[in-house]
Amino acid sequence: MDPLGEFVDSLNLLRNIDESTLVLPGHEWPFDRLTDRVDVLAEHHTLRLDEIEGVVLGGATSVLEVAHAIGWS
């Protein structure tokens, strides 16, 4: 089971949608250029995963330890 991998795979499927398509999200405002948003989301998850991996490799052994060690904005 790989929920994050499945999410990233689903983001990549969205890259096939025409850039002029109006996106109607469940919150905030409509937008176009969906690929730009997909890039932002993919980069965010890559950076976050790298941060979490570093914390685990640094010795964190529980979700609580990881949560305390990573940055929250």
Beta strands, then each sheet from edge to edge (+ up, - down):
end
